[in-house]
Amino acid sequence: MQFREKTFLITGASSGIGRACAARFAAEGARLILTSRRRDALEAAAAQAGGAAVIPADLTDANSAASLCERICADFPRLDGIVHSAGVGLYAPSYDSHPDKARRLLELNFLAPVEITRRLLPQIPDGGAVVTISSVAGKIPLPWLNLYSASKYALNAFSDGLRIELAERRIGVLNVCPCYVETPFQQNVLQGRVPANLAGDRMFKVTAEECAEAVVNGLRNGKRTIVVPRIGWLLVLAARLFPATVHGRMAQYKPRRVD
Ligand SMILES: NC(=O)c1ccc[n+]([C@@H]2O[C@H](COP(=O)([O-])OP(=O)(O)OC[C@H]3O[C@@H](n4cnc5c(N)ncnc54)[C@H](OP(=O)(O)O)[C@@H]3O)[C@@H](O)[C@H]2O)c1
């Protein structure tokens, strides 16, 4: 896919991977619509990208998500792609996760991309693109954020199924599975803290800019799924071939409680 003169909606554009994608897509000549809850942070991201439309919305609020989509349909006759980057973590065992927070997690990480895609798909022409920023946690169950993992497994299934549903229209669906990306993600979680013994043990670390570069290359080369960095595929493969060993190693990491 080419980016010049194409219009993309990027969710979660005020921070981290979404913000880096905004800057990287703009450098390729794309036009951008940026959304998240915080207007000031979105305006800073828009300025960094050399100008973009900013529409704040809370994607866990059905009315707010609906007005975002209605505004896009009214103001932008054509939309070439969506990057679903808004997402949040929750560090707790499934049985200790607060039920309201678990619901918000699923609303943002899974239901919001489904609903926004449903509403905006009629705007996207044949040959367009949908990008889901998922996680390697959607390929390997990570017990210190089990429900987050579950939300990303659901997102992966949606993304893979959508690609098949849209194949006739040549709309590419790129599923991005980063390992660990240096962003404020760990400070923004709904509950708990990263396990102490994991915090200093980050094998496959990348910057948000490296992740955005991988997204651009993935779209340009018509990829289906990418793991970022690519060496993370080894972890995915190891978990498929030797689940007992890999899951046994994962069990040593326990999330820290924050009440
Ligand atoms: N960082 C990692 O290690 C990592 C690894 C794998 C996958 N990921 C995935 O990458 C994506 C981006 O995460 P990140 O690392 O860039 O984290 P981040 O810096 O915390 O960014 C999260 C983004 O989501 C937005 N957001 C949060 N709640 C929202 C809501 N209710 N409605 C609308 N927007 C909301 C935030 O903006 P506002 O606060 O302005 O609303 C922010 O722009 C997520 O889907 C995450 O699961 C991250």
The ligand as a Tripos MOL2 file, in Angstrom:
@<TRIPOS>MOLECULE
LIG
   48    52     1     0     0
SMALL
NO_CHARGES

@<TRIPOS>ATOM
      1 N1          3.8810   -0.9180   25.1020 N.am      1 LIG1
      2 C1          3.9530   -2.2250   24.9410 C.2       1 LIG1
      3 O1          4.8570   -2.9040   25.4540 O.2       1 LIG1
      4 C2          2.9480   -2.9440   24.0710 C.ar      1 LIG1
      5 C3          3.2330   -4.2560   23.6880 C.ar      1 LIG1
      6 C4          2.3360   -4.9420   22.8970 C.ar      1 LIG1
      7 C5          1.1720   -4.3160   22.4930 C.ar      1 LIG1
      8 N2          0.8920   -3.0450   22.8810 N.ar      1 LIG1
      9 C6         -0.3750   -2.4440   22.4280 C.3       1 LIG1
     10 O2         -0.0830   -1.2560   21.7370 O.3       1 LIG1
     11 C7         -1.2100   -0.3800   21.7990 C.3       1 LIG1
     12 C8         -0.7410    0.9940   22.1790 C.3       1 LIG1
     13 O3         -0.1760    0.9620   23.4820 O.3       1 LIG1
     14 P1          1.0360    1.9210   23.8970 P.3       1 LIG1
     15 O4          2.1540    1.0650   24.3170 O.co2     1 LIG1
     16 O5          1.2480    2.9520   22.8690 O.co2     1 LIG1
     17 O6          0.4080    2.5320   25.2590 O.3       1 LIG1
     18 P2          0.0870    4.0410   25.6820 P.3       1 LIG1
     19 O7          1.2580    4.9040   25.4180 O.co2     1 LIG1
     20 O8         -0.4530    3.9340   27.0730 O.co2     1 LIG1
     21 O9         -1.0820    4.4710   24.6720 O.3       1 LIG1
     22 C9         -2.4050    4.0480   24.8390 C.3       1 LIG1
     23 C10        -3.3040    4.9380   24.0010 C.3       1 LIG1
     24 O10        -4.6710    4.5260   24.1760 O.3       1 LIG1
     25 C11        -5.4790    5.6840   24.4460 C.3       1 LIG1
     26 N3         -6.6230    5.3260   25.2730 N.ar      1 LIG1
     27 C12        -6.6170    4.7670   26.5140 C.ar      1 LIG1
     28 N4         -7.8540    4.6260   26.9800 N.ar      1 LIG1
     29 C13        -8.6850    5.1110   26.0180 C.ar      1 LIG1
     30 C14       -10.1040    5.2480   25.9190 C.ar      1 LIG1
     31 N5        -10.9240    4.8500   26.9090 N.pl3     1 LIG1
     32 N6        -10.6180    5.7910   24.7840 N.ar      1 LIG1
     33 C15        -9.8040    6.1990   23.7820 C.ar      1 LIG1
     34 N7         -8.4490    6.0830   23.8080 N.ar      1 LIG1
     35 C16        -7.9120    5.5570   24.9260 C.ar      1 LIG1
     36 C17        -4.5300    6.6450   25.1800 C.3       1 LIG1
     37 O11        -4.8940    8.0100   25.0150 O.3       1 LIG1
     38 P3         -5.7280    8.9050   26.0480 P.3       1 LIG1
     39 O12        -5.1680    8.6920   27.4150 O.co2     1 LIG1
     40 O13        -5.5180   10.2880   25.4930 O.co2     1 LIG1
     41 O14        -7.1440    8.4640   25.9200 O.co2     1 LIG1
     42 C18        -3.2250    6.4080   24.4110 C.3       1 LIG1
     43 O15        -3.1860    7.2170   23.2570 O.3       1 LIG1
     44 C19        -2.1660   -1.0030   22.8140 C.3       1 LIG1
     45 O16        -3.2370   -1.6280   22.1370 O.3       1 LIG1
     46 C20        -1.3200   -2.0220   23.5370 C.3       1 LIG1
     47 O17        -2.0870   -3.1080   24.0140 O.3       1 LIG1
     48 C21         1.7640   -2.3340   23.6670 C.ar      1 LIG1
@<TRIPOS>BOND
     1     1     2 1
     2     2     3 2
     3     2     4 1
     4     4     5 ar
     5     4    48 ar
     6     5     6 ar
     7     6     7 ar
     8     7     8 ar
     9     8     9 1
    10     8    48 ar
    11     9    10 1
    12     9    46 1
    13    10    11 1
    14    11    12 1
    15    11    44 1
    16    12    13 1
    17    13    14 1
    18    14    15 2
    19    14    16 1
    20    14    17 1
    21    17    18 1
    22    18    19 2
    23    18    20 1
    24    18    21 1
    25    21    22 1
    26    22    23 1
    27    23    24 1
    28    23    42 1
    29    24    25 1
    30    25    26 1
    31    25    36 1
    32    26    27 ar
    33    26    35 ar
    34    27    28 ar
    35    28    29 ar
    36    29    30 ar
    37    29    35 ar
    38    30    31 1
    39    30    32 ar
    40    32    33 ar
    41    33    34 ar
    42    34    35 ar
    43    36    37 1
    44    36    42 1
    45    37    38 1
    46    38    39 2
    47    38    40 1
    48    38    41 1
    49    42    43 1
    50    44    45 1
    51    44    46 1
    52    46    47 1
@<TRIPOS>SUBSTRUCTURE
     1 LIG1         1 GROUP 0 **** ****
